[in-house]
Amino acid sequence: MNAHSVSVRHNFETAHRLPHLAGKCVNLHGHSWWMEAKVSAPALHAGAVVEFGALKARVREWIDVHLDHGAMLGADDPLVNVLTEHKSKVYRFGAQDPEPAEQLAHGLTHPTVEAVAELIARVVEDALRDLPSAPGARVAEVTVRETHVNSASWRSTEKDSS
């Protein structure tokens, strides 16, 4: 199976905490996150998988508006109310009453690096629905790095149709 692929990268500064896990991550802390999303297609359309500029713009804008310089928290985290009361940007994972952007985190209950990778995959997939792209273009893989030594990846389980 042959496939073409393109990748886009972006970085953002965001805090999170994981009170359901033992260890240091029960504390609110921030990271300089880096994401790389790979989109693949079995064949090209007009010589491309998807237009780089449009894809980068959509993904970067979503991240900058909803995650950058904010906090990612589980919806049941008591810090959600405290931070929103003080007009801080909060993105809630697993919210029962999600804002439109938070609907992309449905089923993801905590902002682990693994869940953030899946969230970004959903953001890229959402962008692909609206952009001209090659037939069969899909998110193949997203890697999110929260530190220089820690990262997680999400990979599509779909097979190429070529």
C-alpha positions in Angstrom: 0.0 0.0 0.0 1.4 3.3 -1.1 0.3 6.6 0.4 1.3 10.2 0.3 1.5 12.2 3.5 2.1 15.7 4.8 2.8 16.9 8.4 2.1 20.1 10.2 3.6 21.2 13.5 2.6 23.8 16.1 3.5 24.6 19.7 1.5 26.0 22.6 1.8 26.9 26.2 -0.8 25.3 28.4 -1.2 24.1 32.0 -2.9 20.9 33.1 -3.2 18.7 36.1 -4.0 15.0 36.6 -5.5 14.7 40.1 -6.6 11.1 39.4 -3.0 9.9 39.0 -0.4 9.6 41.7 2.7 11.7 41.5 3.7 15.2 40.7 1.0 15.7 38.1 -1.7 16.1 40.7 -0.4 19.7 40.9 -1.4 22.4 38.4 1.7 22.8 36.1 2.4 24.0 32.6 4.3 22.7 29.6 5.6 24.0 26.3 3.6 21.5 24.2 4.6 20.5 20.6 2.2 18.7 18.3 2.8 17.2 14.9 -0.1 15.9 12.8 0.4 13.7 9.8 -2.3 13.5 7.1 -2.1 10.8 4.5 -4.0 9.9 1.3 -3.7 7.0 -1.2 -3.4 9.4 -4.1 -2.9 13.1 -4.7 -5.5 15.7 -5.8 -4.2 18.5 -7.8 -0.7 17.4 -6.8 -1.4 17.6 -3.1 -2.7 15.7 -0.1 -4.2 18.9 1.4 -3.1 22.6 1.0 -0.5 23.2 3.7 -1.4 26.8 4.4 -5.1 26.2 4.9 -4.5 23.2 7.2 -1.9 24.9 9.3 -4.0 28.0 9.7 -7.1 26.0 10.8 -5.2 23.8 13.3 -3.1 26.6 14.7 -6.0 28.9 15.1 -8.0 26.3 17.0 -5.1 25.5 19.3 -4.3 29.2 19.9 -8.0 30.1 20.7 -8.9 27.1 22.9 -5.6 25.8 24.5 -2.7 28.3 24.3 -2.1 30.2 27.5 -4.9 28.4 29.3 -5.5 25.3 31.4 -6.7 21.9 30.3 -8.7 20.2 33.1 -11.0 17.3 33.6 -14.6 18.7 33.8 -15.0 17.4 37.4 -11.8 19.1 38.6 -12.7 21.7 41.3 -10.2 24.1 39.7 -12.5 24.6 36.7 -14.9 26.8 38.7 -12.1 28.7 40.5 -10.3 29.5 37.2 -13.3 30.4 35.2 -14.6 32.6 38.0 -11.3 34.5 37.6 -11.8 34.7 33.8 -9.0 32.3 33.0 -9.1 30.2 29.8 -10.1 26.6 30.7 -10.7 23.7 28.2 -12.7 21.0 29.9 -12.2 17.3 29.0 -15.3 15.1 29.4 -17.7 17.9 30.1 -21.4 16.9 30.4 -22.4 20.4 29.1 -19.6 21.0 26.6 -19.0 24.3 24.9 -18.9 23.8 21.1 -15.0 23.4 21.0 -15.1 21.0 24.0 -17.3 18.6 22.1 -14.1 17.4 20.4 -13.0 16.0 23.8 -16.1 13.8 24.2 -15.1 10.6 25.9 -11.7 12.0 27.0 -12.0 12.5 30.7 -8.6 13.9 31.7 -5.9 16.0 29.8 -3.2 13.4 29.7 -0.7 13.7 26.9 -2.3 10.7 25.3 -5.8 12.3 25.4 -4.3 15.6 24.1 -2.9 13.7 21.1 -6.4 12.2 20.4 -8.0 15.6 20.8 -5.6 17.2 18.3 -6.3 14.3 15.9 -10.0 15.2 16.1 -9.2 18.9 15.5 -7.2 18.0 12.4 -10.0 15.6 11.2 -12.5 18.3 11.7 -10.4 20.8 9.6 -10.0 18.2 6.8 -13.8 17.9 6.4 -13.9 21.6 5.3 -10.7 21.8 3.2 -10.1 20.6 -0.4 -8.1 17.5 -0.1 -7.2 14.3 -1.9 -9.8 11.5 -1.9 -9.3 9.4 1.2 -7.2 12.0 3.0 -7.3 11.2 6.7 -5.3 11.9 9.9 -2.8 9.1 10.1 -0.9 10.1 13.2 -0.6 12.8 15.8 2.3 13.1 18.2 2.2 15.5 21.2 5.3 16.3 23.2 4.8 17.8 26.6 8.5 17.9 27.6 11.7 17.1 25.8 11.5 13.6 27.0 7.8 12.8 27.2 5.4 12.3 24.3 2.4 10.3 23.2 1.1 9.4 19.8 -2.4 8.7 18.4 -2.5 6.6 15.2 -5.4 5.8 12.9 -6.5 2.2 12.8 -8.0 2.6 9.3 -6.3 0.9 6.5 -5.3 2.8 3.3 -7.6 2.0 0.4 -4.7 1.7 -2.1 
